[in-house]
Amino acid sequence: MNKKIDALKTIGEVSKELNIPSHIIRFWETKFSKLKSVKRKNSHRYYSKEDVFFLKYLKKLISEDGYTIKGVQRHLKKDKNLKFVSHEEEYIELLNEIKTDINNIINDK
């Protein structure tokens, strides 16, 4: 059974989805206050959809754009559009899922 789109994800699920090692995600959590996992009674970390989009953004800045941790921190202080970026990515992801569903329906006929 698939999780709902808005369901919280474990650190393992996020790590696999974004191809970022769990220890890096935990490290980034100590460096970026915007990234806040929820810890349940079992002490496992859970991430919201917004957290996942923020992690994607961090990965892009560090891996693709060549920012250092300090550079990303400075960039985020100036970045007024971060909230917009995450919503834009959310819509793109939703549209891609709809496109896939439509293609599956067409191919099943």
TORPA-566563 format. One record per residue: residue number from 1; residue in one letter; x, y, z of N, C-alpha, C, CB in turn. Coordinates in Angstrom, 3 decimals, decimal comma, padded with zeros to 6 digits, always signed. Each point is the difference from the previous one (the first is absolute). Glycine has a CB too. Layout:
N
(node NUM; 'A'; (X; Y; Z); (X; Y; Z); (X; Y; Z); (X; Y; Z))
...
This chain:
109
(node 1; 'M'; (+000,837; -001,176; +000,000); (-000,837; +001,176; +000,000); (+000,888; +001,248; +000,000); (-001,843; -001,255; +001,217))
(node 2; 'N'; (+001,533; +002,201; -002,075); (+000,778; +001,239; -000,093); (-000,409; +000,966; +001,100); (+000,225; -000,308; -002,481))
(node 3; 'K'; (+000,750; +001,097; +002,941); (-000,287; +001,027; +000,996); (-000,750; +001,141; -000,668); (+002,055; -000,629; +001,338))
(node 4; 'K'; (-002,827; +001,347; -000,536); (-000,649; +001,199; -000,507); (+001,073; +001,020; -000,359); (-002,073; -000,437; +001,401))
(node 5; 'I'; (+001,749; +001,319; -002,329); (+000,956; +001,011; -000,465); (+000,530; +000,843; +001,164); (-001,187; +000,067; -002,214))
(node 6; 'D'; (+000,336; +000,278; +003,187); (+000,408; +000,876; +001,101); (+000,559; -000,753; +001,201); (-001,727; +001,586; -000,761))
(node 7; 'A'; (+001,869; -002,902; +000,660); (+000,487; -000,791; +001,132); (+001,447; +000,346; +000,325); (-001,576; -001,845; -000,623))
(node 8; 'L'; (+001,910; +001,743; +001,900); (+001,386; +000,201; +000,417); (+000,840; -001,169; -000,484); (-000,734; +001,321; +002,025))
(node 9; 'K'; (+001,985; -001,041; -002,340); (+000,913; -001,041; -000,485); (+001,117; -000,206; +001,009); (-000,532; +000,580; -002,397))
(node 10; 'T'; (+000,991; -001,814; +002,497); (+001,123; -000,296; +000,885); (+001,289; +000,502; -000,643); (-001,199; -002,027; +000,942))
(node 11; 'I'; (+002,236; +002,122; -000,136); (+001,291; +000,440; -000,527); (+000,497; -000,976; -001,069); (+000,542; +001,103; +002,210))
(node 12; 'G'; (-000,819; -002,390; -002,032); (+000,405; -000,999; -000,992); (-000,693; +000,203; -001,331); (+000,407; -001,595; +001,842))
(node 13; 'E'; (-001,713; +001,891; -001,795); (-000,756; +000,245; -001,231); (+000,511; +001,245; -000,712); (-002,009; -001,098; +001,020))
(node 14; 'V'; (+002,254; +002,152; -000,254); (+000,502; +001,252; -000,582); (+001,395; -000,215; -000,577); (-001,369; +001,345; +001,639))
(node 15; 'S'; (+002,202; -002,055; -000,907); (+001,362; -000,292; -000,445); (-000,014; -000,732; -001,338); (+000,756; -000,103; +002,391))
(node 16; 'K'; (-001,605; -000,891; -002,497); (-000,096; -000,787; -001,234); (-000,567; +000,837; -001,148); (-000,309; -002,081; +001,375))
(node 17; 'E'; (-000,757; +002,834; -001,093); (-000,651; +000,818; -001,028); (+000,938; +001,052; -000,584); (-002,166; -000,372; +001,160))
(node 18; 'L'; (+002,953; +001,015; -000,304); (+000,855; +001,105; -000,440); (+001,443; -000,417; -000,263); (-001,461; +001,510; +001,291))
(node 19; 'N'; (+001,771; -002,769; -000,993); (+001,362; -000,503; -000,156); (+000,997; +000,831; +000,825); (-000,597; -000,819; -002,311))
(node 20; 'I'; (+000,206; +001,046; +003,564); (+000,845; +000,709; +000,959); (+000,162; -000,930; +001,202); (-000,785; +002,336; -000,782))
(node 21; 'P'; (+002,011; -002,639; +001,196); (+000,179; -000,871; +001,166); (-000,683; +000,570; +001,253); (+002,178; -000,778; -000,981))
(node 22; 'S'; (-002,704; -000,106; +001,815); (-000,706; +000,412; +001,223); (+000,865; +000,882; +000,892); (-001,320; -002,109; -000,110))
(node 23; 'H'; (+002,610; +001,785; +000,207); (+000,855; +000,797; +000,889); (+000,155; +001,439; -000,500); (+001,223; -002,093; +000,630))
(node 24; 'I'; (-001,299; +002,283; -001,942); (+000,073; +001,358; -000,567); (-001,277; +000,764; +000,355); (+001,477; -000,813; -001,913))
(node 25; 'I'; (-002,622; +000,150; +001,805); (-001,271; +000,643; +000,354); (+000,024; +000,412; +001,470); (-001,224; -001,363; -001,748))
(node 26; 'R'; (+001,704; +000,482; +002,626); (+000,083; +000,331; +001,428); (+000,964; +001,175; +000,232); (-000,505; -002,415; +000,583))
(node 27; 'F'; (+001,618; +002,442; -001,320); (+000,960; +001,101; +000,112); (-000,638; +001,310; -000,452); (+001,903; -001,604; -000,383))
(node 28; 'W'; (-002,585; +001,573; -000,763); (-000,647; +001,211; -000,501); (-001,040; +000,512; +000,989); (+000,389; -000,777; -002,350))
(node 29; 'E'; (-001,030; -000,139; +003,059); (-000,987; +000,394; +001,002); (+000,638; +000,871; +001,089); (-001,285; -002,117; -000,462))
(node 30; 'T'; (+002,552; +001,864; +000,768); (+000,693; +000,797; +001,022); (+000,434; +001,358; -000,538); (+000,783; -002,115; +001,062))
(node 31; 'K'; (-000,701; +002,254; -002,371); (+000,502; +001,233; -000,611); (-001,101; +000,929; -000,514); (+002,020; -001,273; -000,619))
(node 32; 'F'; (-003,219; +000,738; +000,384); (-001,075; +000,800; -000,592); (-001,247; -000,101; +000,871); (+000,939; -000,367; -002,322))
(node 33; 'S'; (-001,276; +001,469; +002,995); (-001,127; -000,012; +000,937); (-001,340; -000,218; -000,700); (+001,300; +001,521; +001,476))
(node 34; 'K'; (-001,378; -001,207; -002,761); (-001,246; -000,212; -000,745); (-000,326; -001,487; -000,123); (+000,425; +002,119; -001,275))
(node 35; 'L'; (+000,570; -002,950; +001,324); (-000,179; -001,447; -000,123); (-000,279; -000,571; +001,387); (+001,540; -000,106; -002,031))
(node 36; 'K'; (-002,788; -000,261; +002,254); (-000,389; -000,496; +001,319); (-000,742; -001,318; -000,147); (-000,133; +002,354; +000,891))
(node 37; 'S'; (+000,801; -003,418; -000,548); (-000,680; -001,288; -000,022); (-000,854; -000,119; +001,259); (+001,876; -001,057; -001,357))
(node 38; 'V'; (-002,868; +000,193; +001,257); (-000,848; -000,308; +001,145); (+000,516; -001,301; +000,579); (-002,041; +001,200; -000,977))
(node 39; 'K'; (+002,242; -001,219; +002,282); (+000,431; -001,248; +000,635); (-001,167; -000,560; +000,794); (+002,413; +000,785; +000,127))
(node 40; 'R'; (-002,707; -002,035; -000,382); (-001,082; -000,667; +000,720); (+000,573; -000,734; +001,203); (-001,337; -000,246; -002,130))
(node 41; 'K'; (+000,473; -000,447; +002,863); (+000,432; -000,723; +001,208); (+001,103; -001,006; -000,290); (-002,283; +000,290; +000,921))
(node 42; 'N'; (+002,283; -000,839; -002,128); (+001,022; -000,987; -000,363); (+001,333; +000,650; -000,376); (-001,827; -001,504; -000,780))
(node 43; 'S'; (+001,926; +002,819; +000,897); (+001,202; +000,795; -000,305); (+000,367; +000,030; -001,481); (+000,799; -000,567; +002,258))
(node 44; 'H'; (-001,672; +000,078; -003,120); (+000,255; +000,072; -001,440); (-000,347; +001,392; -000,506); (-000,467; -002,470; -000,261))
(node 45; 'R'; (+001,227; +002,906; -000,746); (-000,245; +001,305; -000,611); (-001,021; -000,160; -001,131); (+002,349; +000,786; +000,597))
(node 46; 'Y'; (-003,269; +000,181; -000,672); (-000,983; +000,030; -001,072); (+000,033; +001,384; -000,630); (-001,464; -001,734; +001,154))
(node 47; 'Y'; (+001,340; +001,760; -002,474); (+000,107; +001,248; -000,746); (-001,282; +000,284; -000,769); (+002,472; -000,333; -000,188))
(node 48; 'S'; (-002,865; +001,603; +000,205); (-001,177; +000,443; -000,748); (+000,370; +000,195; -001,468); (-000,945; +001,119; +002,066))
(node 49; 'K'; (-000,068; -000,907; -002,872); (+000,230; +000,256; -001,423); (+000,854; +001,263; -000,180); (-002,207; -001,116; -000,574))
(node 50; 'E'; (+001,951; +002,127; +001,399); (+000,778; +001,242; -000,076); (+001,471; -000,263; +000,326); (-002,048; +001,323; +000,637))
(node 51; 'D'; (+002,286; -002,184; +000,351); (+001,382; -000,354; +000,347); (+000,700; -000,680; -001,174); (-000,673; -000,241; +002,409))
(node 52; 'V'; (-000,052; -000,644; -003,092); (+000,579; -000,719; -001,143); (+000,349; +000,982; -001,117); (-001,330; -002,067; +000,594))
(node 53; 'F'; (+000,441; +003,024; -000,854); (+000,297; +001,004; -001,026); (+001,196; +000,850; +000,408); (-002,421; +000,046; -000,658))
(node 54; 'F'; (+002,507; +000,293; +001,937); (+001,138; +000,781; +000,480); (+001,295; -000,795; -000,151); (-001,503; +001,205; +001,623))
(node 55; 'L'; (+001,461; -002,501; -001,321); (+001,182; -000,852; -000,179); (+000,411; -000,064; -001,473); (-000,686; -001,356; +002,007))
(node 56; 'K'; (-000,294; +001,280; -002,913); (+000,307; +000,013; -001,444); (+000,710; +001,304; -000,361); (-002,014; -001,468; -000,492))
(node 57; 'Y'; (+001,518; +002,562; +001,053); (+000,576; +001,313; -000,262); (+001,436; +000,071; +000,525); (-002,297; +001,031; +000,117))
(node 58; 'L'; (+002,508; -001,532; +001,107); (+001,358; -000,038; +000,563); (+000,929; -000,829; -000,875); (-000,952; +000,258; +002,302))
(node 59; 'K'; (+000,467; -001,418; -002,729); (+000,816; -000,886; -000,837); (+000,400; +000,710; -001,291); (-001,166; -002,016; +000,968))
(node 60; 'K'; (+000,217; +002,726; -001,574); (+000,290; +000,731; -001,235); (+001,071; +001,062; +000,249); (-002,357; -000,408; -000,808))
(node 61; 'L'; (+002,174; +001,192; +001,866); (+000,961; +001,066; +000,285); (+001,394; -000,552; +000,261); (-001,857; +001,371; +000,936))
(node 62; 'I'; (+001,945; -002,458; -000,184); (+001,305; -000,548; +000,384); (+000,611; -000,837; -001,118); (-000,744; -000,008; +002,382))
(node 63; 'S'; (-000,039; -000,912; -002,941); (+000,548; -000,941; -000,994); (+000,140; +000,601; -001,393); (-001,016; -001,824; +001,312))
(node 64; 'E'; (-000,011; +002,553; -001,744); (+000,003; +000,512; -001,375); (+000,594; +001,398; -000,112); (-002,000; -001,388; -000,433))
(node 65; 'D'; (+001,665; +002,253; +001,399); (+000,437; +001,395; -000,088); (+001,329; +000,262; +000,711); (-002,389; +000,637; -000,133))
(node 66; 'G'; (+002,890; -001,621; +000,885); (+001,314; +000,111; +000,617); (+000,082; +000,841; +001,264); (+000,842; -000,295; -002,236))
(node 67; 'Y'; (-001,970; +000,525; +002,897); (+000,015; +000,767; +001,239); (+000,624; -000,814; +001,132); (-002,045; +001,249; -000,754))
(node 68; 'T'; (+002,663; -000,552; +001,698); (+000,427; -000,616; +001,258); (-001,174; +000,127; +000,976); (+002,494; +000,558; -000,400))
(node 69; 'I'; (-002,389; -001,192; +001,555); (-001,051; +000,130; +001,018); (-000,169; +001,471; +000,387); (+000,506; -002,329; +000,870))
(node 70; 'K'; (+000,612; +003,014; -000,612); (-000,052; +001,432; +000,346); (-000,621; +000,815; -001,133); (+002,037; -000,282; +001,447))
(node 71; 'G'; (-001,669; -000,057; -002,679); (-000,549; +000,696; -001,156); (-001,501; -000,187; -000,115); (+002,174; -000,292; -001,147))
(node 72; 'V'; (-002,643; -000,916; +001,403); (-001,440; -000,270; -000,039); (-000,697; +000,792; +001,104); (+000,412; -002,315; -000,948))
(node 73; 'Q'; (+000,181; +002,340; +002,140); (-000,602; +000,753; +001,104); (-000,140; +001,477; -000,358); (+000,982; -001,632; +001,636))
(node 74; 'R'; (+000,045; +002,205; -002,250); (-000,068; +001,402; -000,433); (-001,052; +000,179; -001,087); (+002,426; +000,299; +000,575))
(node 75; 'H'; (-002,440; -001,229; -001,520); (-000,960; +000,059; -001,104); (-001,436; -000,052; +000,527); (+001,683; -001,105; -001,518))
(node 76; 'L'; (-001,939; +000,236; +002,486); (-001,354; -000,153; +000,528); (-000,475; +001,245; +000,733); (+000,412; -002,437; +000,196))
(node 77; 'K'; (+000,510; +003,166; +000,422); (-000,379; +001,242; +000,674); (-000,506; +001,026; -001,010); (+001,698; -000,453; +001,799))
(node 78; 'K'; (-001,138; +000,410; -003,010); (-000,385; +000,952; -001,045); (-001,152; -000,504; -000,860); (+002,341; +000,808; -000,021))
(node 79; 'D'; (-002,587; -002,122; +000,024); (-000,965; -000,599; -000,924); (-001,432; +000,194; +000,491); (+001,725; -001,686; -000,673))
(node 80; 'K'; (-002,404; +002,640; +000,091); (-001,386; +000,287; +000,370); (-000,982; -000,924; -000,727); (+000,648; +002,386; +000,419))
(node 81; 'N'; (-000,188; -003,098; -001,442); (-000,885; -000,817; -000,824); (+000,009; -001,475; +000,372); (+000,368; +001,621; -001,806))
(node 82; 'L'; (+000,275; -002,002; +002,886); (+000,116; -001,414; +000,352); (-001,366; -000,654; +000,148); (+002,158; +000,494; +001,143))
(node 83; 'K'; (-003,088; +000,170; -000,486); (-001,334; -000,561; +000,178); (-000,656; -000,216; -001,363); (-000,216; +001,140; +002,247))
(node 84; 'F'; (+000,363; -000,193; -003,154); (-000,559; -000,130; -001,340); (+000,619; -001,171; -000,735); (-000,413; +002,455; -000,058))
(node 85; 'V'; (+001,718; -002,630; +000,181); (+000,689; -001,099; -000,682); (-000,581; -001,335; +000,428); (+002,092; +001,374; -000,140))
(node 86; 'S'; (-002,302; -001,571; +001,439); (-000,510; -001,288; +000,460); (-001,412; -000,231; -000,507); (+001,443; +000,153; +002,035))
(node 87; 'H'; (-002,273; +000,895; -002,079); (-001,351; -000,180; -000,518); (+000,021; -000,277; -001,497); (-000,874; +001,510; +001,793))
(node 88; 'E'; (+001,746; -000,842; -002,513); (+000,116; -000,232; -001,438); (+000,415; -001,446; -000,265); (+000,603; +002,425; -000,368))
(node 89; 'E'; (+000,370; -002,915; +001,110); (+000,437; -001,384; -000,178); (-001,118; -000,974; +000,344); (+002,350; +000,686; +000,518))
(node 90; 'E'; (-003,145; -000,340; +000,493); (-001,112; -000,859; +000,393); (-001,002; -000,114; -001,145); (+000,312; +000,660; +002,415))
(node 91; 'Y'; (-000,617; +000,444; -003,064); (-000,941; -000,034; -001,121); (+000,571; -000,782; -001,176); (-000,926; +002,204; +000,734))
(node 92; 'I'; (+002,197; -002,025; -000,999); (+000,636; -000,734; -001,097); (-000,037; -001,494; +000,282); (+001,495; +001,966; -000,488))
(node 93; 'E'; (-001,196; -002,354; +001,724); (-000,028; -001,420; +000,364); (-001,411; -000,562; -000,153); (+001,911; +000,362; +001,599))
(node 94; 'L'; (-002,919; +000,389; -001,148); (-001,385; -000,440; -000,122); (-000,396; -000,138; -001,466); (-000,544; +001,117; +002,179))
(node 95; 'L'; (+000,925; -000,148; -003,000); (-000,308; -000,075; -001,433); (+000,675; -001,202; -000,658); (-000,242; +002,491; -000,045))
(node 96; 'N'; (+001,471; -002,785; +000,439); (+000,690; -001,176; -000,543); (-000,695; -001,289; +000,399); (+002,145; +001,257; +000,071))
(node 97; 'E'; (-002,659; -001,315; +001,162); (-000,746; -001,186; +000,436); (-001,287; -000,157; -000,802); (+000,964; +000,244; +002,306))
(node 98; 'I'; (-001,652; +000,864; -002,547); (-001,229; -000,043; -000,801); (+000,318; -000,443; -001,423); (-001,016; +001,824; +001,413))
(node 99; 'K'; (+002,092; -001,298; -001,973); (+000,421; -000,378; -001,351); (+000,274; -001,500; -000,076); (+000,981; +002,294; -000,342))
(node 100; 'T'; (-000,285; -002,826; +001,345); (+000,292; -001,437; +000,041); (-001,289; -000,806; +000,070); (+002,191; +000,469; +001,132))
(node 101; 'D'; (-003,134; -000,026; -000,291); (-001,285; -000,697; +000,114); (-000,749; +000,002; -001,330); (-000,116; +000,647; +002,420))
(node 102; 'I'; (+000,111; +000,483; -003,101); (-000,680; +000,096; -001,297); (+000,657; -000,933; -001,013); (-000,636; +002,391; +000,490))
(node 103; 'N'; (+001,970; -002,384; -000,528); (+000,709; -000,897; -000,924); (-000,296; -001,459; +000,305); (+001,804; +001,705; -000,237))
(node 104; 'N'; (-001,891; -002,064; +001,515); (-000,331; -001,376; +000,377); (-001,399; -000,377; -000,461); (+001,514; +000,196; +001,973))
(node 105; 'I'; (-002,454; +000,724; -001,846); (-001,374; -000,261; -000,444); (-000,035; -000,185; -001,509); (-000,908; +001,335; +001,930))
(node 106; 'I'; (+001,608; -000,478; -002,654); (+000,035; -000,091; -001,467); (+000,632; -001,310; -000,445); (+000,143; +002,498; -000,155))
(node 107; 'N'; (+000,947; -002,885; +000,793); (+000,712; -001,219; -000,392); (-000,749; -001,269; +000,368); (+002,110; +001,245; +000,270))
(node 108; 'D'; (-003,009; -001,184; +000,717); (-000,769; -001,173; +000,407); (-001,137; -000,309; -000,963); (+000,584; +000,512; +002,355))
(node 109; 'K'; (-000,944; +000,415; -003,208); (-001,121; -000,223; -000,936); (+000,430; -000,773; -001,200); (-001,034; +002,084; +000,756))
